[in-house]
Amino acid sequence: MSQRKIKLKSTPAFLKTSSPWISQQTFSKAVAAISLPLLLVTSTTNAFNPNDFTFTGDYADPLHPQCERHVVVSRDGKSFHYTGTDAGTKGDKILRGCSSLEQQQYGSRTGAFGGSVLGQKISAGDGVHEGYWEPSGTTALKYADRDGIRWDDGNKWVKLSKPEDVITFPSTYVWKDSKSPTKDVGAAAGSFVAYAWIGISFLAGAKEIVVRLKDSADKQ
């Protein structure tokens, strides 16, 4: 039985062979052979997509050391709920922390509010708690080398790996100013080169597969 032939009018450069003709069966085999590894590379790269974030988590507030900051985003990703602790009376203009001494002197209280999540922005709708997600290494502002929420007043809630870290942050934090690297540039460059090499290798292998399958089909 003869195989139906198709002409690849817009074949990518890396898949071009000595002849523009190839059988449907041969082409299908080639596509199947290269699809999986290319998908694996794509999925691995997407794991580092800076847009894949969530506001849900525990935070440290540099203006209120040791005070708890917890944010939970709804399942639909459209709203959030905040709970936290503070020292002193509500509306107190003095920036207090939540150390044991401060809580003894000024008292402690809990607070809560909700709001909307608009893409990379977060808003309580009160004109005060308006902020956006700031990934590490994207600005030269203080605490820019940590993921967190940058509020309109310039303060940044730094996302913690575990809730209890709020006790030691920011007292143990070492600030790297704008003159210092906020990221391991060598590691970042190494990752880029590695992914580029993997991609090139797969593309080269894909071309070789197509050539061999075509030659095999021509001999049949």
N, C-alpha and C positions, 0 to 999 in steps of 0.2 A: 504494500500500500504506500503510495507516495505521500510525503509529508507536505502540508501546506506551507508555502514560503511567505515570509513577510519582509518588507524592506524597512530598515530602521532609518527613517528620514531625519530624526533628531537625536541620534546616538551621541551620548556624552563623549568628549575627547578621550577619556581614559578607558572607554569600552570599544573604541573603534578598532576594527581588524582590517586585514588586507582586502576584504570584500564586504560590501554593504549588505549582503544577503545572508540570512541565517534562518534556520527552521524554527517554527513556533516551539517545538519540543525542546530543541537545544537551548533556545533563549529562556524558556521556563526553568530548565535545570540550572542555568547560570544564575538567574534571579534568586532561586531558592537557595543556591549555594552561598550567595553573598549577603542575603537579607539578614540572617541571624547575627553574624558578627557585627554588621553595621548597626543593628538595633542595640546590640550589647554596648557598643561604644557610645551611642547616643544616650542610652539610659544611664550609663556611668557618668557621662559629662553632665547630664541634667541634674545629677545628685548634688552638684555644686552650684546650681543656679541661684544667684543672690536674691532672686525674686521669690524663691520658695521660703517663706518665713511665717511665723505666727506670733501674735502678740501674747498668746497664752504663756504664762510663766511667772517666776518669782524675780523680783527686782530689788536693787539697792538704790536708794535715793541719796546722792552725795550731799544734798542740802539738809537732809534729816538722817544722819548716821544711825544705823541699827533699827530704824523704823521699817516695818514690814510693808511691802508693796506686792500685791498679788493681782494678776489680771487673767481672766478666763474669757475666751471668745466663744460665742455660741456655735452650735454645730453648723449653722448655715453660713458662718463667717461674716455676718452682717452687723453683729452687735457684740458688746463686751460688758463684763461686770468687774468692777474693782473693789477690793477690800484691803484694808491696811490699818496700821497703828500710828499714833502720834502722841506727843507729850504736850501738856498744856491745854488750855481751853480752846475751843473752836474759834477761829478768827484771829488767833494770836499772831501778830506780825513778826514776832521773834522766831528765827529759824532754830528750833530746838531739835535735838536728837532724841533717841529712845533708850539711852543708857539707863542702868538701874538707878543711878544718882538723879538723873533728870526726871525719871518717872516718880521717884520719891518726893522730889521737890515740887514738881508742877502737876503731877498726876498723869495718868495715861488714859487714852480713849481710842476707840476704833471708829473707822469711817468707811463709807461705801458710796459708790455712785456707778451709774451705767452710761452707755453711750453707743455711738455707731462706729463701725469699721468701714472705711471707704478706701479700699485698695491698700495702699501703704500708709494711709492716714488714719488717725484715731481721734475721735471727738466726743466730748461729753455734752456739747451743745450749750455750755455755760460761758463760753468766751474765755475760759481760763485753762481748762484741761484740753488743749488742742495741740496735737503733736503728730509725729510721723516716725516710721521705722527707719532707724539709721544703722545699717550694717557696719561692721568694723572696717576701718581703713578707707572710708569714703569721704571723710572731711579732715580738717586740721584742728578741729575743736577739741576741747578736753574730753577725755574718755572716748575719743573717736576710734581707739583700737579695740573697743568692745562693742558687741551688738547691744542694741537697746532702743528706747523711745526717747527721741529728742523733742522736748516740749517747746512751745513758742517763746517761752521766757529764756530759752538757752540751756536750761537744766536738762540733764540726761539721766533717765533711769537705766541703769546698767543691768542687763539680764544675767541672772546667776545660774550656775550649773546645779546648785542645790540650795534650798531655802536657808539653811543655817549659815551660809556664807555672808548673809547680811550682817552678822555680828562683827566680822573682820573687815568688811569693805566700807569706806575706802581707806581705812587706816593702814592696810598692808598693800595698797595699790601703788605701783610705781608708774608715775606719769611719764610718757614719752612725748615731748613737745613736737611741734611741726618740723623741727630740724632733725628729729630722730625717726628712723623707719618705724612705722606702725605695723608692718607686716614683714615676714621673712621673704624678701624679694627673691632670694635664690631658690627657695622652695617653690614659690609661685612660678618662677620661670621654668624650673625643672618639671613641674606638673604640666605646663603648657607644651613643652618640648615632647614629653612622654606621650601625651594625647595626640599631638600632631604626627608623631612617628607611627603610632598605632593606626591612625587614619590612613596615612600614606601606604603603610604595609598592606592594609586590607584592600585599598583601591588597586594596588599593583597586583595583588593576588586575584582580585576579581577579573582584571583584564586577562590574566594568564588562564583562568578557568574558562572564560569565554572563547579564547583562541583554541584551547585544547578541545573543548566540546564541539566547536565548529569543525575543526579538522577531523575529529572522529566521525561527525555526521556526514562530512563530505566523502569519507572513505566507505561509508555504508551503502 
